């Protein structure tokens, strides 16, 4: 189980093995970057946030409660850092208003081209959504967090998470349909 691996790495790091933290960075660097990118929409900002997140983790490691998944805590830090960048740059959207993909081994050229087109369409549609919608969709579908974990990350109750996810999916579906028609 990944959470057991995270806990072991954190214990080793706290015990003086500085190299144990490298495994956590390697495991979560891409998901943190992806989450930051979907919020910020700028690769350079997402890279900066990713680096900052791991520095914050080291600074705040004593604040981490091991009763909860490390991944959820890490994501909360990432979301906060990304939102801070939006605020500093004056680009924050109102709160209320690298995607893991299936294996392509054995796929022919036509399937690869179709898949690339679908990915590009999804990316364009996701970037047109509000910050709130991108956050909840990214955490649920790309990061595969459960409703309770999303609630902890976004500081929302589970019922609100489900409602926002339902509405975000509906808006994304409409964007995709609209884009296919035009």
C-alpha positions in Angstrom: 0.0 0.0 0.0 1.4 3.4 -1.0 0.4 5.1 2.2 2.4 2.5 4.2 5.4 3.3 1.9 4.9 7.0 2.6 4.8 6.5 6.3 7.9 4.4 6.2 9.7 7.1 4.1 8.6 9.8 6.5 9.8 7.8 9.5 13.2 7.2 7.9 13.5 10.9 7.0 12.6 11.9 10.6 15.2 9.4 11.7 17.9 11.2 9.8 17.9 9.5 6.4 17.6 12.5 4.2 17.6 10.3 1.1 14.2 8.9 2.1 12.6 12.2 1.2 13.8 11.8 -2.4 11.5 8.8 -2.9 8.5 11.0 -1.8 9.5 13.7 -4.2 9.9 11.2 -7.1 6.5 9.7 -6.3 4.5 12.9 -6.0 6.4 15.4 -8.2 4.3 14.8 -11.3 0.8 14.7 -9.5 1.7 17.9 -7.6 2.8 19.6 -10.9 -0.4 18.4 -12.6 -2.6 19.7 -9.8 -0.8 23.1 -9.8 -0.9 23.3 -13.6 -4.7 22.8 -13.7 -5.1 25.6 -11.2 -2.5 28.0 -12.6 -2.6 27.2 -16.3 1.1 28.1 -16.6 3.9 25.6 -16.7 6.5 27.8 -15.1 4.2 28.7 -12.2 3.3 25.0 -11.8 7.0 24.1 -11.6 7.7 26.8 -9.0 4.7 25.7 -6.9 5.9 22.1 -7.1 9.3 23.0 -5.7 7.8 25.2 -3.1 5.4 22.4 -2.0 8.3 20.0 -1.1 10.1 22.8 0.8 6.9 23.5 2.8 6.5 19.8 3.5 10.0 19.7 5.1 9.2 22.9 7.0 5.8 21.7 8.3 6.5 18.0 8.7 5.7 18.2 12.4 2.2 19.5 11.5 1.4 16.3 9.5 -1.1 14.0 11.3 -0.3 10.4 10.3 -3.9 9.3 10.9 -4.6 10.8 7.4 -3.0 10.0 4.1 0.2 11.9 3.4 -1.0 12.3 -0.2 -4.1 14.3 1.0 -1.9 16.6 3.2 0.6 17.1 0.4 -2.2 18.0 -2.0 -3.7 20.5 0.5 -0.3 22.3 0.6 -0.1 22.2 -3.2 -3.6 23.7 -3.6 -2.9 26.4 -1.1 0.4 27.3 -2.7 -1.2 27.5 -6.2 -4.0 29.6 -4.9 -1.5 31.9 -3.2 0.3 32.3 -6.6 -3.1 33.2 -8.2 -3.8 35.8 -5.6 -0.3 37.3 -5.8 -0.7 37.6 -9.6 -4.2 38.9 -9.4 -5.6 36.0 -11.4 -7.7 34.2 -8.8 -11.0 33.0 -10.1 -14.0 33.1 -7.8 -14.4 30.0 -5.7 -18.1 29.7 -6.2 -19.0 30.7 -9.6 0.5 15.2 -16.5 -2.7 12.9 -16.6 -2.3 9.3 -16.0 -3.5 7.6 -19.2 -4.2 4.0 -20.3 -1.4 1.9 -21.7 -0.9 2.3 -25.4 1.2 -0.7 -26.1 0.0 -2.4 -29.3 -2.1 0.6 -30.4 -1.9 1.4 -34.1 -1.2 4.8 -35.6 -4.9 5.7 -36.0 -5.6 4.9 -32.3 -2.6 6.9 -31.2 -3.7 9.9 -33.3 -7.3 9.7 -32.0 -6.1 9.4 -28.4 -3.8 12.4 -28.8 -6.8 14.4 -30.3 -9.0 13.4 -27.4 -6.3 14.3 -24.8 -5.9 17.8 -26.5 -9.7 18.3 -26.5 -9.9 17.4 -22.8 -7.1 19.7 -21.9 -8.6 22.6 -23.8 -12.0 22.0 -22.2 -10.5 21.6 -18.7 -8.7 24.9 -19.1 -12.0 26.6 -19.9 -13.6 25.5 -16.7 -13.6 27.5 -13.5 -10.9 27.0 -11.0 -13.3 25.2 -8.7 -14.4 22.8 -11.4 -10.8 22.1 -12.4 -9.8 21.4 -8.8 -12.5 18.9 -8.0 -12.2 17.1 -11.3 -8.4 16.9 -11.1 -8.4 15.6 -7.6 -11.1 13.0 -8.3 -10.3 11.8 -11.8 -6.6 12.5 -12.4 -5.3 12.1 -8.8 -8.0 9.5 -7.9 -8.8 10.8 -4.5 -11.9 9.7 -2.7 -14.7 12.1 -1.7 -13.5 12.3 1.9 -9.9 13.1 0.8 -11.1 15.8 -1.6 -13.1 17.2 1.2 -10.0 17.4 3.4 -7.9 18.9 0.6 -10.5 21.6 -0.3 -11.8 21.9 3.3 -15.3 21.0 2.3 -17.8 18.5 3.6 -18.3 15.3 1.5 -21.8 16.3 0.4 -20.5 19.5 -1.1 -17.7 17.7 -2.8 -20.2 15.3 -4.5 -22.4 18.2 -5.5 -19.5 20.2 -7.0 -18.1 17.2 -8.8 -21.5 16.4 -10.3 -21.9 20.0 -11.6 -18.3 20.1 -12.8 -18.7 16.9 -14.8 -21.9 18.3 -16.3 -20.1 21.6 -17.4 -17.2 19.6 -18.8 -19.5 17.3 -20.7 -21.3 20.3 -22.2 -17.9 21.9 -23.2 -16.8 18.6 -24.9 -20.1 18.2 -26.7 -20.1 21.9 -27.8 -16.5 21.5 -29.1 -17.3 18.4 -31.1 -20.3 20.1 -32.7 -18.2 23.2 -33.8 
